[in-house]
């Protein structure tokens, strides 16, 4: 937990989640629209494990 946005926290969470996956598991990851999920390093971590990120568009009312 931090008082400001810190990418290291997100990266650590992703590493922990990936560590729990089996060898042949490649889940679809559906995050929110946060800034950290758009970072190149985050996409690189997903690509290294063959994971796909799905993000919904923001719907206007």
C-alpha positions as CSV (number, residue, x, y, z in Angstrom):
1,X,0.0,0.0,0.0
2,X,1.2,3.5,-0.8
3,X,0.0,7.1,-0.6
4,X,0.7,7.7,-4.3
5,X,0.7,5.5,-7.4
6,X,3.7,3.2,-7.4
7,X,4.2,0.9,-10.4
8,X,6.5,-1.4,-8.3
9,X,3.4,-2.5,-6.3
10,X,1.6,-3.5,-9.4
11,X,4.6,-5.3,-10.9
12,X,5.1,-7.3,-7.7
13,X,1.4,-8.3,-7.7
14,X,1.6,-9.5,-11.3
15,X,4.8,-11.5,-10.5
16,X,3.0,-13.2,-7.6
17,X,0.0,-14.0,-9.7
18,X,2.2,-15.4,-12.5
19,X,4.1,-17.6,-10.0
20,X,0.8,-19.3,-9.1
21,X,0.0,-20.3,-12.7
22,X,0.6,-23.8,-14.0
23,X,3.0,-24.4,-16.9
24,X,0.3,-24.5,-19.5
25,X,-2.0,-21.8,-18.1
26,X,-2.4,-18.5,-20.1
27,X,-5.3,-16.7,-18.6
28,X,-6.9,-13.6,-20.0
29,X,-6.2,-10.7,-17.6
30,X,-8.9,-8.1,-17.3
31,X,-7.7,-5.0,-15.3
32,X,-9.3,-1.7,-14.7
33,X,-8.5,1.4,-16.8
34,X,-5.6,2.5,-14.5
35,X,-2.5,4.2,-15.7
36,X,-0.2,1.4,-14.5
37,X,-1.9,-1.2,-16.8
38,X,-1.0,0.8,-19.8
39,X,2.8,0.9,-19.1
40,X,5.2,-0.8,-21.4
41,X,6.9,-2.8,-18.6
42,X,3.5,-4.2,-17.5
43,X,2.8,-5.3,-21.1
44,X,6.3,-6.8,-21.3
45,X,5.7,-8.9,-18.2
46,X,2.4,-10.2,-19.7
47,X,4.0,-11.0,-23.1
48,X,6.9,-12.9,-21.5
49,X,4.4,-15.3,-20.0
50,X,2.1,-15.5,-23.0
51,X,-0.7,-13.7,-21.3
52,X,-3.2,-11.4,-23.0
53,X,-4.6,-8.2,-21.5
54,X,-8.3,-7.3,-22.1
55,X,-9.5,-3.8,-21.3
56,X,-13.0,-2.6,-21.8
57,X,-13.7,0.8,-23.2
58,X,-14.9,3.5,-20.9
59,X,-18.6,3.9,-21.6
60,X,-20.1,7.4,-21.5
61,X,-23.6,7.8,-20.1
